[in-house]
């Protein structure tokens, strides 16, 4: 049952909940999963484009477990924290037993009362503590599933970000190849700007004909650059957001300077020319050889093979502030969770641990060009596509977004700030204050709150195959 406090939290976090006669409409008031067949597992699965690969996981599971039936539905993604589909399903008693969802949103969904904790299932079926069991997955991914002392799912894939380089364009422009070799460490921003001055071309009207980089394009964003600078978004000791503090203001100011220097409207017009909205995947400014650097994730390796197999390219580190700075990247990914109303049956648990375990991740990650989070799968040379090894090696320096119960508001505030800076509609000073005023009051509803112990630290158990 969703109680009044949860409702207030939902409204504060931007979720849509209907009220009539002073009560929440359509809440399930039956025991969790009481009227479900315990041997049928209902799954809201992976995105439709890779459903065939997920089907291979289900086929392998059912071959080993012929007494269990898995029913799959592809449900529109929860986006950057949109809980409406899950809330509707919980209200209507039509939710799945398992839900493949954006891992970053787990803490928020758990705080809204939309997910079931899995600790009791771990103890019952695995015979060990939740902490011991969850140590079988990469720590930051497990941390993203931890809220208020309990775990709310099992990690699936992860991804890191790198900078793809068109080596033929670089050679044509006379750029020192040593600067682009990841073995030599990251480029600095100063070096990147020197390359930009050599490479980018504008016609007599100022319109771009080719560009070096776009610091807000694809996987690049203000949020990413803030994470690169180790901006502290949240004060763990005092339970408050830090979006109006000097570190965030410094990054917003730097980003505003980039916007000014690169001329956002002209770059926006460039993107619209070579990569218009809803263009086919073959039509990008990078594939058109009009853009030297493209910041994206490991899925780009499969994209290169499928859509531009003849391009001579490499992937290097994201740029850093100072020479000698450690490489940086950020990682996201998905998880399997149990929404309210799940049967939480032994069958559901067996499928959940198979899908998110070694065998399930091995099948899925090879198909979708993502990195496993299961440590056994990561250590298996056949557990993932070795063509994305560079991205897997970056896990040692990867950061993740803090798993806060206001994750959507944090994301929205950063995207709003980025768009305002892009349009030069407000100053960095005003925007960081607005972001703080937008997120922190909602965060106060969850205090006291602490991030998982050791959040952000590398996982000492992570091993890649030789």
C-alpha positions as CSV (number, residue, x, y, z in Angstrom):
1,X,0.0,0.0,0.0
2,X,1.4,3.5,-0.9
3,X,1.0,5.6,2.3
4,X,0.5,9.3,2.5
5,X,4.2,10.0,3.2
6,X,5.2,8.1,0.1
7,X,2.6,10.0,-1.9
8,X,4.1,13.3,-0.7
9,X,7.6,12.1,-1.7
10,X,6.3,11.0,-5.1
11,X,4.8,14.4,-5.7
12,X,8.0,16.1,-4.6
13,X,10.0,14.0,-7.0
14,X,7.8,14.8,-9.9
15,X,5.8,11.5,-10.2
16,X,2.2,11.5,-11.2
17,X,-0.2,10.1,-8.7
18,X,-4.0,10.4,-8.8
19,X,-6.1,11.3,-5.7
20,X,-9.8,11.1,-5.2
21,X,-11.8,11.6,-2.0
22,X,-8.7,12.1,0.0
23,X,-7.2,8.7,-0.7
24,X,-4.8,7.3,-3.2
25,X,-6.7,5.8,-6.1
26,X,-6.1,2.1,-7.1
27,X,-3.6,1.1,-4.5
28,X,-3.1,-2.6,-4.1
29,X,-4.4,-3.7,-0.8
30,X,-3.8,-7.5,-1.2
31,X,-0.8,-9.4,0.1
32,X,2.1,-9.0,-2.3
33,X,1.9,-11.4,-5.2
34,X,-0.8,-13.5,-3.4
35,X,-2.9,-14.2,-6.5
36,X,-0.1,-15.0,-8.9
37,X,1.0,-18.4,-10.3
38,X,4.3,-18.9,-8.5
39,X,5.8,-20.7,-11.5
40,X,5.1,-17.9,-14.0
41,X,7.5,-15.0,-14.0
42,X,6.3,-11.8,-15.7
43,X,9.1,-9.7,-16.9
44,X,9.2,-6.1,-18.2
45,X,12.3,-6.6,-20.3
46,X,15.1,-4.9,-22.2
47,X,14.5,-2.3,-24.9
48,X,12.7,-3.7,-27.9
49,X,15.7,-3.5,-30.3
50,X,17.6,-6.1,-28.3
51,X,14.7,-8.3,-27.3
52,X,16.0,-11.1,-29.5
53,X,19.1,-11.3,-27.3
54,X,17.1,-11.3,-24.1
55,X,15.1,-14.1,-25.6
56,X,18.3,-16.2,-25.7
57,X,18.8,-15.7,-22.0
58,X,15.2,-16.7,-21.3
59,X,15.6,-19.8,-23.6
60,X,18.7,-20.9,-21.7
61,X,17.0,-20.4,-18.4
62,X,13.8,-22.3,-19.3
63,X,15.9,-25.2,-20.7
64,X,17.3,-25.6,-17.2
65,X,14.0,-24.9,-15.5
66,X,11.2,-26.4,-17.6
67,X,8.8,-26.0,-14.7
68,X,9.0,-22.2,-14.9
69,X,7.4,-20.0,-17.6
70,X,8.7,-16.5,-18.3
71,X,6.3,-14.0,-19.9
72,X,8.0,-10.9,-21.4
73,X,6.6,-7.5,-22.2
74,X,8.6,-4.6,-23.6
75,X,7.4,-1.6,-21.7
76,X,8.5,2.0,-22.6
77,X,11.6,3.0,-20.7
78,X,11.2,4.8,-17.4
79,X,13.4,7.5,-19.0
80,X,15.3,9.6,-16.5
81,X,13.1,8.7,-13.6
82,X,9.6,8.8,-15.0
83,X,7.7,6.5,-12.5
84,X,4.3,6.8,-14.1
85,X,4.3,3.3,-15.8
86,X,5.2,1.6,-12.5
87,X,2.8,3.6,-10.4
88,X,0.0,2.8,-12.9
89,X,0.9,-0.9,-12.8
90,X,1.1,-0.9,-9.0
91,X,-2.3,0.9,-8.7
92,X,-3.9,-1.5,-11.2
93,X,-2.3,-4.7,-9.9
94,X,-0.8,-5.3,-13.3
95,X,2.9,-4.9,-12.6
96,X,5.5,-7.4,-13.4
97,X,7.5,-9.7,-11.2
98,X,10.7,-8.3,-12.6
99,X,11.5,-5.0,-14.2
100,X,14.6,-4.1,-16.3
101,X,15.1,-0.5,-15.3
102,X,17.7,2.3,-15.2
103,X,19.7,1.5,-12.1
104,X,20.3,5.2,-11.2
105,X,16.5,5.5,-10.5
106,X,16.4,2.6,-8.1
107,X,16.9,4.7,-4.9
108,X,14.2,7.1,-5.9
109,X,11.7,4.4,-6.9
110,X,12.4,2.6,-3.6
111,X,11.8,5.8,-1.7
112,X,8.4,6.1,-3.5
113,X,7.4,2.6,-2.3
114,X,7.4,1.2,-5.8
115,X,10.0,-1.6,-5.3
116,X,10.4,-4.6,-3.1
117,X,13.6,-5.1,-1.1
118,X,15.4,-8.4,-2.0
119,X,17.3,-8.9,1.3
120,X,14.9,-11.6,2.6
121,X,15.1,-13.5,-0.6
122,X,18.9,-13.5,-0.5
123,X,18.9,-14.9,3.0
124,X,16.2,-17.5,2.2
125,X,17.5,-18.8,-1.1
126,X,21.2,-18.1,-1.0
127,X,21.9,-18.8,2.7
128,X,24.2,-15.7,3.2
129,X,24.0,-12.1,4.2
130,X,22.8,-9.6,1.6
131,X,26.2,-7.8,1.8
132,X,28.1,-11.0,1.1
133,X,25.8,-11.9,-1.8
134,X,25.9,-8.4,-3.4
135,X,29.7,-8.5,-3.3
136,X,29.5,-10.7,-6.4
137,X,28.8,-7.6,-8.5
138,X,30.8,-4.4,-9.1
139,X,30.5,-2.3,-6.0
140,X,29.3,1.0,-7.5
141,X,26.5,-0.9,-9.4
142,X,25.4,-2.7,-6.2
143,X,25.6,0.7,-4.3
144,X,23.1,2.2,-6.8
145,X,20.6,-0.4,-5.6
146,X,21.0,0.2,-1.9
147,X,18.5,2.4,-0.1
148,X,17.7,2.9,3.6
149,X,19.7,-0.2,4.6
150,X,18.2,-2.6,2.0
151,X,19.0,-3.8,-1.5
152,X,16.3,-3.3,-4.2
153,X,17.6,-5.3,-7.2
154,X,20.5,-6.9,-9.0
155,X,22.9,-5.0,-11.3
156,X,22.9,-5.8,-15.0
157,X,25.1,-4.1,-17.6
158,X,27.3,-1.1,-17.2
159,X,29.0,1.3,-19.6
160,X,31.7,3.9,-19.5
161,X,32.4,6.8,-21.8
162,X,35.4,7.4,-24.1
163,X,36.3,9.7,-26.9
164,X,36.2,8.2,-30.4
165,X,38.8,9.7,-32.8
166,X,38.7,9.6,-36.6
167,X,42.4,8.9,-37.2
168,X,42.4,9.7,-40.9
169,X,41.0,13.2,-40.3
170,X,43.6,13.7,-37.5
171,X,46.4,12.6,-39.9
172,X,45.1,14.9,-42.6
173,X,45.1,17.8,-40.2
174,X,48.7,17.0,-39.1
175,X,47.8,16.3,-35.5
176,X,50.5,14.5,-33.5
177,X,49.3,10.9,-33.2
178,X,50.9,10.5,-29.8
179,X,48.4,12.9,-28.4
180,X,45.6,10.6,-29.4
181,X,47.1,7.4,-28.1
182,X,45.3,6.3,-24.9
183,X,48.5,4.7,-23.7
184,X,49.9,8.3,-23.3
185,X,47.0,9.3,-21.0
186,X,44.3,11.9,-21.5
187,X,44.5,15.1,-23.5
188,X,44.3,18.3,-21.5
189,X,41.7,20.9,-22.3
190,X,44.5,23.2,-23.4
191,X,45.7,20.6,-25.9
192,X,42.1,20.0,-27.1
193,X,41.7,23.7,-27.8
194,X,44.9,23.8,-29.7
195,X,43.6,20.9,-31.9
196,X,40.3,22.8,-32.2
197,X,42.1,25.8,-33.6
198,X,43.9,23.6,-36.2
199,X,41.1,21.4,-37.2
200,X,37.7,23.2,-37.1
201,X,36.7,24.9,-40.3
202,X,34.1,27.7,-40.8
203,X,33.0,29.3,-44.0
204,X,33.0,33.0,-44.7
205,X,29.6,33.3,-43.0
206,X,30.9,31.6,-39.9
207,X,29.0,28.3,-40.5
208,X,30.8,25.2,-39.4
209,X,32.0,22.8,-42.1
210,X,33.8,20.5,-39.8
211,X,34.3,20.5,-36.0
212,X,36.7,19.1,-33.5
213,X,34.4,18.3,-30.5
214,X,31.1,19.3,-29.1
215,X,31.1,19.2,-25.2
216,X,27.3,18.8,-25.0
217,X,26.8,16.2,-27.8
218,X,25.8,12.6,-27.4
219,X,27.1,11.4,-24.0
220,X,28.9,14.7,-23.1
221,X,27.0,17.0,-20.8
222,X,27.4,19.5,-18.0
223,X,26.7,16.7,-15.5
224,X,29.6,14.7,-17.0
225,X,32.0,17.6,-16.7
226,X,30.9,18.2,-13.2
227,X,31.6,14.6,-12.3
228,X,35.0,14.8,-14.0
229,X,35.9,17.7,-11.8
230,X,34.7,15.7,-8.7
231,X,32.0,18.2,-7.9
232,X,30.4,17.1,-4.6
233,X,26.7,17.0,-5.3
234,X,25.7,16.0,-1.8
235,X,27.0,16.5,1.7
236,X,26.7,13.1,3.3
237,X,27.3,14.4,6.9
238,X,24.8,17.3,6.8
239,X,22.2,15.8,4.5
240,X,22.1,18.6,2.0
241,X,22.6,19.2,-1.7
242,X,25.7,21.2,-2.8
243,X,24.6,22.5,-6.1
244,X,25.1,26.2,-5.3
245,X,28.6,25.7,-3.8
246,X,31.8,27.0,-5.5
247,X,32.8,23.7,-7.2
248,X,29.6,23.5,-9.2
249,X,29.7,27.3,-10.0
250,X,33.2,26.8,-11.3
251,X,32.1,24.1,-13.7
252,X,29.0,26.0,-14.8
253,X,31.2,29.1,-15.5
254,X,33.7,27.0,-17.5
255,X,30.9,25.4,-19.5
256,X,29.5,28.9,-20.2
257,X,32.9,29.9,-21.6
258,X,32.9,26.9,-23.9
259,X,29.5,27.9,-25.2
260,X,30.7,31.3,-25.9
261,X,33.9,30.1,-27.6
262,X,32.3,27.5,-29.8
263,X,29.1,29.5,-30.6
264,X,26.3,27.2,-29.6
265,X,23.8,28.4,-32.3
266,X,26.3,27.7,-35.1
267,X,27.2,24.3,-33.8
268,X,23.5,23.5,-33.3
269,X,23.0,24.4,-37.0
270,X,25.9,22.2,-37.9
271,X,24.4,19.2,-36.1
272,X,21.0,19.8,-37.7
273,X,22.7,19.7,-41.1
274,X,24.7,16.5,-40.8
275,X,22.6,14.8,-38.1
276,X,19.0,16.0,-38.2
277,X,16.4,14.8,-35.7
278,X,15.3,11.2,-36.2
279,X,18.1,10.6,-38.7
280,X,19.0,7.0,-39.4
281,X,21.9,5.6,-37.4
282,X,24.1,5.8,-40.4
283,X,23.7,9.5,-40.6
284,X,25.8,11.3,-38.0
285,X,28.3,14.1,-38.2
286,X,31.0,11.7,-37.0
287,X,30.2,9.0,-39.6
288,X,30.0,11.8,-42.2
289,X,33.6,12.6,-41.3
290,X,32.8,16.1,-40.3
291,X,33.6,15.7,-36.6
292,X,37.0,14.7,-35.3
293,X,36.0,13.6,-31.8
294,X,32.8,11.9,-30.6
295,X,32.2,11.2,-26.9
296,X,30.0,8.1,-26.4
297,X,29.9,4.7,-24.9
298,X,31.0,1.1,-25.7
299,X,27.9,0.6,-27.9
300,X,29.7,2.8,-30.4
301,X,32.0,0.0,-31.2
302,X,29.1,-2.0,-32.5
303,X,27.8,1.1,-34.3
304,X,31.1,1.5,-36.1
305,X,31.1,-2.1,-37.2
306,X,27.6,-1.9,-38.4
307,X,27.4,1.5,-40.0
308,X,31.0,2.7,-40.7
309,X,33.2,-0.4,-40.9
310,X,35.8,1.3,-43.1
311,X,36.5,4.2,-40.7
312,X,40.1,4.2,-39.3
313,X,39.4,5.1,-35.7
314,X,40.5,4.7,-32.1
315,X,39.0,5.4,-28.7
316,X,40.9,7.5,-26.2
317,X,40.3,9.1,-22.8
318,X,38.1,12.0,-22.1
319,X,40.0,15.3,-21.7
320,X,41.2,16.4,-18.3
321,X,42.1,19.7,-16.7
322,X,45.8,19.3,-16.1
323,X,48.6,17.2,-17.6
324,X,49.2,14.2,-15.5
325,X,45.6,14.1,-14.1
326,X,44.2,10.6,-13.8
327,X,41.8,9.4,-16.5
328,X,38.1,9.9,-15.8
329,X,34.9,8.4,-17.0
330,X,31.4,7.9,-15.7
331,X,29.3,4.7,-15.7
332,X,25.6,4.0,-15.7
333,X,23.6,0.9,-16.5
334,X,20.5,-1.1,-15.7
335,X,19.2,-3.5,-13.1
336,X,16.6,-6.1,-12.5
337,X,14.2,-5.1,-9.7
338,X,11.0,-6.4,-8.2
339,X,8.1,-3.8,-8.3
340,X,5.4,-3.8,-5.6
341,X,3.0,-6.6,-6.3
342,X,5.7,-9.0,-7.6
343,X,5.1,-12.6,-6.6
344,X,8.6,-12.6,-5.0
345,X,8.4,-16.3,-5.6
346,X,11.3,-18.8,-5.7
347,X,10.8,-19.0,-9.5
348,X,11.1,-15.2,-9.9
349,X,14.3,-15.3,-7.7
350,X,15.8,-18.2,-9.7
351,X,15.2,-16.3,-13.0
352,X,16.4,-13.0,-11.5
353,X,19.7,-14.5,-10.3
354,X,20.2,-16.4,-13.6
355,X,19.5,-13.3,-15.8
356,X,21.8,-11.0,-13.6
357,X,24.3,-13.8,-12.9
358,X,27.2,-15.1,-14.9
359,X,25.4,-17.0,-17.6
360,X,22.7,-14.5,-18.2
361,X,25.1,-11.5,-18.4
362,X,27.5,-13.5,-20.6
363,X,24.8,-14.0,-23.2
364,X,23.3,-10.5,-23.0
365,X,26.6,-8.5,-22.9
366,X,28.0,-10.1,-25.9
367,X,24.9,-9.2,-27.8
368,X,24.5,-5.6,-26.7
369,X,28.2,-4.5,-26.4
370,X,27.9,-3.6,-22.7
371,X,30.2,-4.4,-19.8
372,X,29.0,-7.0,-17.3
373,X,28.6,-6.1,-13.6
374,X,28.7,-9.6,-12.4
375,X,32.3,-10.2,-11.3
376,X,32.4,-13.7,-12.6
377,X,31.2,-12.6,-16.0
378,X,33.7,-9.7,-16.1
379,X,36.6,-12.2,-15.4
380,X,35.4,-14.6,-18.1
381,X,37.1,-13.8,-21.5
382,X,34.0,-15.1,-23.2
383,X,31.7,-13.1,-20.9
384,X,31.6,-10.0,-23.0
385,X,32.7,-8.5,-26.3
386,X,36.5,-8.1,-26.0
387,X,36.4,-5.4,-28.7
388,X,35.2,-3.0,-25.9
389,X,38.1,-3.8,-23.6
390,X,39.2,-0.2,-23.4
391,X,35.8,0.7,-21.9
392,X,36.0,-2.1,-19.4
393,X,39.5,-1.1,-18.3
394,X,38.0,2.3,-17.5
395,X,36.0,0.8,-14.7
396,X,38.9,1.4,-12.3
397,X,38.5,5.2,-12.8
398,X,34.7,5.3,-13.4
399,X,32.4,7.4,-11.3
400,X,28.6,7.0,-11.0
401,X,25.8,9.4,-10.2
402,X,25.1,9.5,-6.5
403,X,22.1,7.1,-5.7
404,X,19.9,9.7,-4.1
405,X,16.1,9.5,-3.6
406,X,16.0,12.8,-5.6
407,X,17.9,11.4,-8.6
408,X,15.4,12.7,-11.1
409,X,15.4,16.1,-9.7
410,X,19.2,16.2,-9.7
411,X,19.2,15.1,-13.3
412,X,16.5,17.6,-14.3
413,X,18.3,20.4,-12.6
414,X,21.6,19.7,-14.4
415,X,19.8,19.4,-17.8
416,X,17.9,22.6,-17.2
417,X,21.1,24.4,-16.2
418,X,22.9,23.1,-19.3
419,X,20.1,24.2,-21.6
420,X,20.0,27.7,-20.0
421,X,23.7,28.0,-20.5
422,X,23.5,26.8,-24.1
423,X,20.9,29.5,-24.8
424,X,22.8,32.0,-22.6
425,X,19.4,32.8,-21.0
426,X,20.8,33.2,-17.5
427,X,24.1,33.4,-15.6
428,X,25.9,30.5,-13.9
429,X,25.5,32.3,-10.5
430,X,21.8,32.4,-10.8
431,X,21.5,28.9,-12.3
432,X,23.3,27.1,-9.5
433,X,21.1,28.8,-6.9
434,X,18.0,27.8,-8.8
435,X,19.3,24.2,-9.0
436,X,19.9,24.1,-5.3
437,X,16.4,25.6,-4.6
438,X,14.8,23.0,-6.9
439,X,16.5,19.9,-5.5
440,X,17.4,20.5,-1.8
441,X,13.9,21.0,-0.3
442,X,12.8,17.6,-1.6
443,X,16.0,16.0,-0.4
444,X,15.2,17.3,3.1
445,X,12.2,15.0,3.2
446,X,14.5,12.0,3.3
447,X,16.9,13.2,5.9
448,X,18.7,11.7,7.7
449,X,20.1,9.9,4.6
450,X,23.6,8.6,3.9
451,X,25.1,7.2,0.7
452,X,26.3,3.6,0.9
453,X,29.6,3.2,2.8
454,X,32.6,3.6,0.5
455,X,30.4,4.9,-2.4
456,X,32.7,6.0,-5.2
457,X,35.6,3.9,-4.2
458,X,37.1,1.4,-6.7
459,X,36.1,-2.3,-6.3
460,X,39.2,-4.3,-5.2
461,X,37.6,-7.5,-6.4
462,X,37.2,-6.4,-10.1
463,X,39.4,-8.5,-12.4
464,X,39.5,-8.4,-16.2
465,X,40.6,-11.5,-18.2
466,X,44.2,-11.6,-19.3
